Amino acid sequence: CGAIMYKGQCDLSNKHTDKPRLVYVHVYCRHGHRTPSFPIHADTEKETQLWTSLLAKPYYSTLSPSTSAVDACMWKSVNSKLRGTYLHNIHACTSTSTSNEEELSTLDTRSVHETWPKSQIQWTGQLTHAGALQMEELGRWLRRRYVDDTAFLPSTYGTSYATATKLHVECTNYRRTIYSADSLLYGLYDGNQRRSGDTIALHMDPQHNHYLYTPFECRRYYDQFFAFIHSLQHQTDV
């Protein structure tokens, strides 16, 4: 899950006119197409080969079965794969800061079972190539609407421009949502539409996602869900 907010300046001189003026936009969206959250096939090697081949190439091209799941989830590793954005801890300048950003990691490893093979942990619940393209297209649609059609946002992003104060992005601390936000912003402002070296911050809480996504708290839901997953694991076809 993620949220993008565009902030505009209200023209008070038009407050008595009948013509409406756009002053604020709040975009809330899900991540792009992803792989299943749980392995469901008895043939783990076959399933791993299938889903690994479908992962978004810009972000998962260096993954291998020997790659540590912990290393792949470190913010340092995730940051190195982003195309014009960077991860920003919302507590970095407060007394509640949990740790140095170099030591932070995404929450992916909390949602996998400790007995799963490393190769499965790498692909479960991750953004696919189709998902990255979906988010890029969404970014281009937002550009057509809020840059080309309404001129609400400047055509070029730069930290010294008004764009930096108008554009605020938040996302949950999972690789699929981080990479989705990065892909969307790549569609909104690609490399040719940003000043050299200027990157966009992805604001997030490293430990909690409650402000964007409320975890399910229904015990019956979990019982039924895992019973369903268990039944799928006995199927012979992917």
Secondary structure, 3 states (H helix, E strand, C coil): CEEEEEECCCCHHHCCCCCCCCCEEEEEECCCCECCCCCCCCCHHHHHHHHHCCECHHHHCCCCCCCCHHHHHEHHHHHCCCCCEEEEECCCCCCCCCCCHHHCECCHHHHCCCCCCHHHHHHCCCEEHHHHHHHHHHHHHHHHHHHHHCCCCCCCECCCCCHHHHEEEEECCCHHHHHHHHHHHHHHCCHHHECCCCCEEEEECCCCCCCCCCCCCCHHHHHHHHHHHHHHCCCCCC
